[in-house]
Amino acid sequence: MKVVLIGGAGGIGSSVAFNLLRTQTPYDIVIVDNRDNMITSHVMDLQDALSLGGAHTIRGGDASDALDADVVVVSAGVPLILNTSRDIFLHANAELLAGIVDPLVAGGWKGVFILMTNPVDPLLTWISRRTGWSRDRLLGYTLNDTQRFRTGIAQALDVAPQTVSCVIVGEHGAGQVPLFGSVRVNGSPVTLTADQRDVALDYIDNWYLRHVALDSNRTSTWSSGLGGSLMVEAIVHGSETPFPASIILKGEYGVTDVSSSSPCILGPSGLVRVVEEPLTDAEREQFAAAAVKITQLADSIAV
Ligand SMILES: NC(=O)c1ccc[n+]([C@@H]2O[C@H](COP(=O)([O-])OP(=O)(O)OC[C@H]3O[C@@H](n4cnc5c(N)ncnc54)[C@H](O)[C@@H]3O)[C@@H](O)[C@H]2O)c1
């Protein structure tokens, strides 16, 4: 199972590599990046972890390595700067991604594409138009939204996050739609009070702003690296439970040809099916408004 990580010498990519090494799946992992010294640095380090996990090989490579990859994970991006919205990276990252996806199209690559680079929804919408790849093969990483919702609810209810399950759909960003009707603790439905909702909303609405404001020059490398590896595992082995992903919608939630987040069943070919969540009228309006914004952002890309 060949997994190529493009942008793999960055914070997210190297963390995905590390977490894949900790699984028992015999991956052949290739790190591709435009910083050769950082590829070598990570490979020299990670290859000494090989004997402790299930991965078969890890090495550095170049873009041509992606052409026979089963899964390509792209986290290549321009450096993080202070911002209040992931959208400021749209045009610079689209330009960079054009140089990554065009050779894959030209080379007739057939694998599953996971995009982690932000802003993930408009970029994936644009990549879908540019490549013509079927939606099954085009997945955006958005698990963090669910994980933050779980943490926010856990803090609001003063319970352990492991006991919380919940669903969040919509944009990976300000247009996220948390479904409070989906909240369960230890499997039992729980209705949050208005104050408890405010605590959870404050957590999910402001996590990104608070983290970027630290000016630490790093993104959520630990959680996203673990989550990215879990997404690869869900594809390779098939997900028994729905896995959240940004996916090109084909009528689900009343939206078509826009990538936005929903729980999905994943498998070796990528998307098996979208698990459409029931929405209230207000949630449906929020979802639709986010889809309009994602479309406008994708339309604005002129590469
Ligand atoms: N979807 C999510 O939930 C999520 C979570 C965290 C971060 N991200 C996004 O992931 C991206 C990467 O974050 P990071 O923390 O790893 O950043 P980083 O700056 O540490 O890594 C980016 C890497 O991309 C490389 N790169 C740039 N252009 C390239 C090209 N043309 N080909 C190959 N490699 C190239 C850089 O050399 C660098 O190593 C950002 O866009 C970030 O916003 C998404």
Ligand as a Chemical Component Dictionary entry (heavy atoms), coordinates in Angstrom:
data_LIG
# 
_chem_comp.id                   LIG 
_chem_comp.type                 NON-POLYMER 
_chem_comp.pdbx_formal_charge   0 
_chem_comp.three_letter_code    LIG 
# 
loop_
_chem_comp_atom.comp_id 
_chem_comp_atom.atom_id 
_chem_comp_atom.alt_atom_id 
_chem_comp_atom.type_symbol 
_chem_comp_atom.charge 
_chem_comp_atom.model_Cartn_x 
_chem_comp_atom.model_Cartn_y 
_chem_comp_atom.model_Cartn_z 
_chem_comp_atom.pdbx_ordinal 
LIG N1  N1  N 0  -7.662 20.327 7.008  1  
LIG C1  C1  C 0  -7.256 20.526 8.273  2  
LIG O1  O1  O 0  -7.961 20.230 9.236  3  
LIG C2  C2  C 0  -5.911 21.116 8.532  4  
LIG C3  C3  C 0  -5.344 21.114 9.806  5  
LIG C4  C4  C 0  -4.101 21.697 9.999  6  
LIG C5  C5  C 0  -3.443 22.278 8.928  7  
LIG N2  N2  N 1  -4.017 22.268 7.705  8  
LIG C6  C6  C 0  -3.372 22.873 6.534  9  
LIG O2  O2  O 0  -2.333 22.009 6.072  10 
LIG C7  C7  C 0  -1.371 22.787 5.378  11 
LIG C8  C8  C 0  0.020  22.434 5.876  12 
LIG O3  O3  O 0  0.155  22.754 7.236  13 
LIG P1  P1  P 0  1.560  22.487 7.936  14 
LIG O4  O4  O 0  1.399  22.830 9.359  15 
LIG O5  O5  O -1 2.083  21.152 7.572  16 
LIG O6  O6  O 0  2.455  23.597 7.206  17 
LIG P2  P2  P 0  4.056  23.551 6.978  18 
LIG O7  O7  O 0  4.409  24.913 6.490  19 
LIG O8  O8  O 0  4.724  22.998 8.161  20 
LIG O9  O9  O 0  4.216  22.493 5.789  21 
LIG C9  C9  C 0  3.895  22.758 4.469  22 
LIG C10 C10 C 0  4.920  22.017 3.639  23 
LIG O10 O10 O 0  4.572  22.142 2.245  24 
LIG C11 C11 C 0  5.808  22.195 1.551  25 
LIG N3  N3  N 0  5.532  22.672 0.194  26 
LIG C12 C12 C 0  5.234  23.925 -0.211 27 
LIG N4  N4  N 0  5.049  23.943 -1.548 28 
LIG C13 C13 C 0  5.227  22.666 -1.978 29 
LIG C14 C14 C 0  5.157  22.052 -3.256 30 
LIG N5  N5  N 0  4.852  22.754 -4.358 31 
LIG N6  N6  N 0  5.386  20.719 -3.339 32 
LIG C15 C15 C 0  5.707  20.001 -2.243 33 
LIG N7  N7  N 0  5.775  20.543 -0.999 34 
LIG C16 C16 C 0  5.544  21.860 -0.879 35 
LIG C17 C17 C 0  6.680  23.083 2.404  36 
LIG O11 O11 O 0  8.048  22.949 2.091  37 
LIG C18 C18 C 0  6.338  22.565 3.786  38 
LIG O12 O12 O 0  7.219  21.519 4.179  39 
LIG C19 C19 C 0  -1.771 24.252 5.600  40 
LIG O13 O13 O 0  -2.516 24.701 4.480  41 
LIG C20 C20 C 0  -2.667 24.180 6.820  42 
LIG O14 O14 O 0  -3.591 25.238 6.896  43 
LIG C21 C21 C 0  -5.227 21.702 7.489  44 
# 
loop_
_chem_comp_bond.comp_id 
_chem_comp_bond.atom_id_1 
_chem_comp_bond.atom_id_2 
_chem_comp_bond.value_order 
_chem_comp_bond.pdbx_ordinal 
LIG N1  C1  SING 1  
LIG C1  O1  DOUB 2  
LIG C1  C2  SING 3  
LIG C2  C3  SING 4  
LIG C2  C21 DOUB 5  
LIG C3  C4  DOUB 6  
LIG C4  C5  SING 7  
LIG C5  N2  DOUB 8  
LIG N2  C6  SING 9  
LIG N2  C21 SING 10 
LIG C6  O2  SING 11 
LIG C6  C20 SING 12 
LIG O2  C7  SING 13 
LIG C7  C8  SING 14 
LIG C7  C19 SING 15 
LIG C8  O3  SING 16 
LIG O3  P1  SING 17 
LIG P1  O4  DOUB 18 
LIG P1  O5  SING 19 
LIG P1  O6  SING 20 
LIG O6  P2  SING 21 
LIG P2  O7  DOUB 22 
LIG P2  O8  SING 23 
LIG P2  O9  SING 24 
LIG O9  C9  SING 25 
LIG C9  C10 SING 26 
LIG C10 O10 SING 27 
LIG C10 C18 SING 28 
LIG O10 C11 SING 29 
LIG C11 N3  SING 30 
LIG C11 C17 SING 31 
LIG N3  C12 SING 32 
LIG N3  C16 SING 33 
LIG C12 N4  DOUB 34 
LIG N4  C13 SING 35 
LIG C13 C14 SING 36 
LIG C13 C16 DOUB 37 
LIG C14 N5  SING 38 
LIG C14 N6  DOUB 39 
LIG N6  C15 SING 40 
LIG C15 N7  DOUB 41 
LIG N7  C16 SING 42 
LIG C17 O11 SING 43 
LIG C17 C18 SING 44 
LIG C18 O12 SING 45 
LIG C19 O13 SING 46 
LIG C19 C20 SING 47 
LIG C20 O14 SING 48 
# 
